[in-house]
Amino acid sequence: MSELIWLSQADVAQTGVCRLEETVKIVEEAFRLFDRGEAFLVPETSLHMTADGQDQACYALPAYVGGEVPVCGVKWTAHGPALRADLSRIHAAVILNDAAGGRPLAMMNSTDIGAARTGAVTALALKHLAPLHARKAALCGAGGQAERQLLALLLALPQLEEIAIWSRGNERNKRLAALYQESTSVRLRPVSRAEEAAADADVIIAATSAPEPYLTAECVRSASLYCHIGFHEICREAVDAFSYIVADTWEEAKNVSGQSLFRYYRDGSFSEARLTGTLGGIISGRLQVPRGTPEKKVYFDSFGLPIFDLSVARAAWLRAKKLGLGTPIPW
């Protein structure tokens, strides 16, 4: 009788795969595999629980990841309303199968994996596209994803002098800043308005579940790099200000994503011809994109690919086997 391993949130944490420095290495290799066609995905299936434009839905995201230990699997994630400040509104699981024979290998809580790989993608975008002179960053949002975005900024841009953090209600941002201020010399400044956060920022990261855009063309005027992590956050006129448009993927997202860029593509106000390329192409060396400047801005869109979740989940499973973590379950 075969068995699979169940990894709880605590088990995953003990493997260390969600420490940002570790996640960045895993995701970087996944980007290279994806760019070479050795990792791929199929269109997601979404189940929307509301019809009012809110990001409250369930998503099934199948994928294949090659390499030394090829796996296939699915990420299942449910996005609900933010009920409490200390609880993620996103709940996720990953099922891993052996790619050759289909044998189930593991199932795990992947909520932290999703947050960690999203932070790692941003860290890689910052590494390759952010201006070397960056002194101020703006972080819009202070929810479950924002903490990893803050860590990505601190890891990839240690020269920063200030990170302005904005969130609706002006409470979560204060808690997030207080949580990390003692561990960094970078000034973490909570602000009450998105416009104040963005003012004079070299880098802007938007990581909210906003159903309507709040970042205007004026908000991005000083920015050299904008990283779109959340839902519907930037207005069409602001997108027009960018010279280079880079995404983690385009084909898989353009017809399904609720993010701003893809909405504008589907309504005809953003031309696919404006797409510069993918971050995987940059990481692999196949594509050259200059670092952003205020005159030649770079827009990076992180749609979020299940190949990253499966890659991190695979690393968690392999480490868990060595460490004796998890609960065996008969199949």
Secondary structure, 3 states (H helix, E strand, C coil): CCEEEEECHHHHHHHCCCCHHHHHHHHHHHHHHHHCCCEEECCCEEEECCCCCCCCEEEEEEEEECCCCCEEEEEEEEECCCCCCCCCCEEEEEEEEECCCCCEEEEEECHHHHHHHHHHHHHHHHHHHCCCCCCEEEEECCCCCHHHHHHHHHHHCCCCCEEEEECCCCCHHHHHHHHHHCCCCCEEEEECCHHHHHCCCCEEEECCCCCCCCECCCCCCCCCEEEECCCCCECHHHHCCCCEEEECCCCCCCCCCCCHHHHHHHCCCCCHHHEEEEHHHHHHCCCCCCCCCCCCCEEEECCCCHHHHHHHHHHHHHHHHHHCCCEEEEC
